[in-house]
């Protein structure tokens, strides 16, 4: 199954959560860019397979990177925080290049 097709079987349906959007502001140093996704620490747990839209701004540039991804791992507890791993499922080539530059800037 490709990532562009919707699963209608209900097998991958996430648990029901309260309606409304969660907005999380993260410090730039709390996000790690990986080859196919990102990792970040969050005070709140997220259900596996929850689709989320992420918007990041580079500290060096004012341009934003926007992409869609799914939560593939959530480890931790309410006392120490949760480490969230997200797999990127939809990103433009322009945003992909910007995200790569952000990752390289963090290494410099």
N, C-alpha and C positions, 0 to 999 in steps of 0.2 A: 504494500500500500504506500503510495507516495504521500508526502506531507501536505500536498494540496487538496487531497480528498478528505472529506469529513467522515468520521466513523459514525455510522448510524446504528451499529449493533448495540451500543451501550456498554461494551466491554471496557472501554477506556474512559468512561464517564467519571469525572471527579466527584467526590462527595459534595453534597449540597452545602453551600456556604451562604452566609447572609447576603442579601442583595446590597448593592452599593459598591463603589470602587474603593480599593485600598490604595493610598498613595504613600510611598515610602521615600524619604529623602535620605540618601546615603552619602557619607564622606567619601571623597575621591580615593583615599587610600584604603577604603574598606572593600573595594571591588577589585577582583582579580579577573583579568581577561584570559580566557583559555582558547584553544584552537577552534572549538565549535560551540563555545558558550561563555558564560561568566559564572563566577562564584561571589557571594557576598554574605556578610553577617547581618542577621535581622533579629530584632527582639520578638518578632511574631513568626510562628510556624505557618508554612503554606502547604496545602495538600498536594500530593504527587499528581502529576499530569495537568495541573492548573495552568491554563494559558494566560500569559501576562504580556503587556506591552511595556517596554523599557525605553526610557529616554535619558541619555547621558550627555553631559556637556564637558568638553575637554577643559582643563584648567588653563592651557596655553591658548586655546582658541575659543571663540564664542559660538562656534558651530555645534549643533546638536546631532547626536546619533540616535536614531529611533529604530527599534526592531521588535519583533514578536518572538516569544520563546515559550517553552514549557518547563515546569519544575520537574527535574528528574531525581533529585535527592534533597532531603531535608533532615539534617542531623543536629542534635543538641537538645536543650531543654529550656524552660522559661527562666532559669536562674543564670545560665551562662550564655544564652542566646542560641540562635539556630544558624547553621551554615547551610545556605541554599545554593544548589547547583542548578543552573538553567541551561538548556540546550536551545540554541538559536534556530528558529524554523523559518523565519522570513526576514530578509534584510536586503536592501538595495546594494548595488555594487559600490555606489558612492559612500554609503554609510559603512560598508565593510572596510573600505580603504581608511576612512576616518577612525574606525575602531582599531584597526591595525596600527595607525599612527599613535593613538592613545596608549596602546600597549607598549610600543617602542619608546615613547616619551617617559614612561614609568621606569624603564630599564636604564635610561640615560642618567 
